[in-house]
């Protein structure tokens, strides 16, 4: 412990960083000037332990009232009249109610929910269109963090863009193939594609569903949904295959939604070996 104390003392004495952080536990980028007459933002944005002691910051001064300045989160601060993203005063947010939602990882106020940061050097936050700030929330899908579904009292959203899904009938029983009373919603490269289906949906598992004419398979996040027509729904079988997802439909074997050795494999005698 004695040696650790001396090391820390030496590091403090040798430190190139003469400024003090405004709120150490909230943001590593906002500092008081050495004479504490102004607020500075370190545009190098190095927040590791060694850089704090041994690297000189590169600062932008913020035109603000020092006594009333506080840090909201890593990149946001506010004073008595303005909200700042880094060192830029924002023009389109409500000062009194603006805050950072630590669960959604989004800024919001009484009027809007916003994308996490503005465009480069912009002084306005981009609004998440049609999102209600009081009820906007994640769709809670356990162990499927790659899926970016959100909802509010009126709409569903994917990656903060509104999806034309029916609020009352939308189901996430198959998390990679959510559906409402008309459409299956397939996410491919962060774009939601609507697939019209026929009859009723039967959920096989998180990756596989069927309507009255076809099965629909999606391997996981940002995968293409594959539509597989069938003749007899009772001629479906799933094989234990770890993550390969091998199954039979009619007289064909499929691996991850693709037919396996068509016209070669005999589905009636096919089996998966260890």
WOWO-V988327 format. One record per backbone hydrogen bond with DSSP energy under -0.5 kcal/mol. CO is the residue of the C=O (numbers start at 1). NH is the residue of the N-H. If there is no record, write none. Layout:
co=CO nh=NH
co=CO nh=NH
//
This chain:
co=1 nh=5
co=2 nh=6
co=3 nh=7
co=4 nh=8
co=5 nh=9
co=6 nh=10
co=7 nh=11
co=8 nh=12
co=9 nh=13
co=10 nh=14
co=11 nh=15
co=12 nh=15
co=16 nh=18
co=20 nh=32
co=23 nh=26
co=23 nh=27
co=29 nh=42
co=30 nh=22
co=31 nh=40
co=32 nh=20
co=33 nh=36
co=38 nh=33
co=39 nh=62
co=40 nh=31
co=41 nh=43
co=41 nh=60
co=42 nh=45
co=45 nh=47
co=48 nh=52
co=49 nh=53
co=50 nh=54
co=51 nh=55
co=53 nh=16
co=53 nh=17
co=57 nh=59
co=58 nh=43
co=58 nh=44
co=60 nh=41
co=62 nh=39
co=62 nh=64
co=64 nh=66
co=65 nh=68
co=66 nh=69
co=70 nh=78
co=73 nh=76
co=75 nh=86
co=76 nh=72
co=76 nh=73
co=77 nh=84
co=78 nh=70
co=82 nh=79
co=83 nh=90
co=84 nh=77
co=84 nh=86
co=85 nh=87
co=85 nh=88
co=88 nh=85
co=93 nh=95
co=94 nh=98
co=99 nh=108
co=100 nh=102
co=101 nh=105
co=101 nh=106
co=106 nh=101
co=107 nh=114
co=108 nh=99
co=112 nh=109
co=113 nh=128
co=119 nh=122
co=123 nh=91
co=126 nh=115
co=127 nh=129
co=128 nh=131
co=131 nh=133
co=132 nh=135
co=132 nh=136
co=137 nh=151
co=138 nh=140
co=139 nh=141
co=140 nh=142
co=141 nh=144
co=144 nh=147
co=148 nh=159
co=149 nh=139
co=150 nh=157
co=151 nh=137
co=155 nh=152
co=156 nh=163
co=157 nh=150
co=158 nh=161
co=161 nh=158
co=163 nh=156
co=163 nh=165
co=165 nh=167
co=166 nh=170
co=171 nh=179
co=173 nh=175
co=174 nh=177
co=178 nh=185
co=179 nh=171
co=182 nh=197
co=183 nh=180
co=184 nh=186
co=184 nh=195
co=185 nh=178
co=185 nh=187
co=186 nh=188
co=186 nh=193
co=188 nh=191
co=191 nh=188
co=191 nh=193
co=193 nh=186
co=194 nh=196
co=195 nh=184
co=198 nh=212
co=202 nh=204
co=202 nh=210
co=205 nh=208
co=206 nh=176
co=207 nh=218
co=208 nh=204
co=208 nh=205
co=209 nh=216
co=210 nh=202
co=213 nh=230
co=214 nh=211
co=215 nh=228
co=216 nh=209
co=217 nh=226
co=220 nh=223
co=226 nh=217
co=226 nh=228
co=227 nh=229
co=228 nh=215
co=232 nh=235
co=235 nh=250
co=237 nh=248
co=239 nh=241
co=239 nh=246
co=241 nh=244
co=244 nh=256
co=245 nh=256
co=246 nh=239
co=247 nh=254
co=248 nh=237
co=249 nh=252
co=252 nh=249
co=253 nh=260
co=254 nh=247
co=255 nh=258
co=258 nh=255
co=259 nh=261
co=261 nh=264
co=261 nh=265
co=265 nh=267
co=266 nh=269
co=266 nh=270
co=271 nh=273
//
